[in-house]
Amino acid sequence: MEQNLNQEILDKLTKVCLCKSISKLTIKKAIDGGAKTLKEVQAKTGAGSGSCCGRRCTPKIEALLEEAKNI
């Protein structure tokens, strides 16, 4: 239980999309909520719509999607 809480806190503090300040927790919740593709995650969260146009966050989102498939 404590491990899950610690991971959730870290995920909330870890920014995946720096331009829009979108956390890893927000991305994970979008995936848990049914987003299965990069475009779906971006539509639900707004990630990738900042000044870099997703160049920095796209690989991170793709890795989280892949991680979710393997669970």
C-alpha positions as CSV (number, residue, x, y, z in Angstrom):
1,M,0.0,0.0,0.0
2,E,2.7,2.4,1.0
3,Q,4.7,1.6,-2.2
4,N,1.6,2.4,-4.3
5,L,1.2,5.7,-2.5
6,N,4.8,6.6,-3.0
7,Q,4.7,5.7,-6.7
8,E,1.5,7.8,-7.1
9,I,3.2,10.8,-5.5
10,L,6.3,10.4,-7.7
11,D,4.0,10.1,-10.8
12,K,2.2,13.2,-9.8
13,L,5.5,15.1,-9.5
14,T,7.1,13.7,-12.7
15,K,6.2,15.8,-15.7
16,V,5.9,13.9,-19.0
17,C,4.8,16.9,-21.1
18,L,7.0,19.8,-20.0
19,C,5.4,22.4,-22.2
20,K,1.9,21.8,-20.7
21,S,3.1,20.6,-17.3
22,I,1.2,17.3,-17.6
23,S,2.2,14.7,-15.1
24,K,3.0,11.0,-15.5
25,L,-0.1,10.4,-13.2
26,T,-2.4,12.2,-15.6
27,I,-1.0,10.2,-18.6
28,K,-1.4,6.9,-16.6
29,K,-5.0,7.8,-15.7
30,A,-5.8,8.5,-19.3
31,I,-4.4,5.1,-20.3
32,D,-6.3,3.4,-17.4
33,G,-9.4,5.3,-18.6
34,G,-9.3,3.7,-22.0
35,A,-6.8,5.6,-24.1
36,K,-4.9,3.0,-26.1
37,T,-3.0,5.1,-28.7
38,L,-0.8,8.1,-28.6
39,K,-3.5,10.2,-30.3
40,E,-6.1,9.2,-27.7
41,V,-3.8,10.0,-24.8
42,Q,-3.0,13.4,-26.4
43,A,-6.7,14.1,-26.9
44,K,-7.6,13.3,-23.3
45,T,-4.7,15.1,-21.7
46,G,-3.6,17.9,-24.0
47,A,-0.1,16.4,-24.1
48,G,1.8,17.1,-27.3
49,S,0.0,20.4,-28.0
50,G,2.7,22.7,-26.5
51,S,5.4,24.6,-28.1
52,C,7.6,21.6,-29.0
53,C,4.6,19.8,-30.7
54,G,5.2,16.6,-28.8
55,R,8.9,16.1,-29.7
56,R,9.8,15.7,-26.0
57,C,6.8,13.9,-24.6
58,T,5.8,11.5,-27.4
59,P,8.5,8.9,-26.7
60,K,7.6,9.0,-23.0
61,I,3.9,8.6,-23.7
62,E,4.7,5.7,-26.1
63,A,6.7,4.0,-23.4
64,L,3.9,4.3,-20.9
65,L,1.4,2.9,-23.4
66,E,3.8,-0.1,-24.0
67,E,4.3,-0.5,-20.2
68,A,0.5,-0.6,-19.8
69,K,0.2,-3.3,-22.5
70,N,2.6,-5.6,-20.6
71,I,0.8,-5.4,-17.3
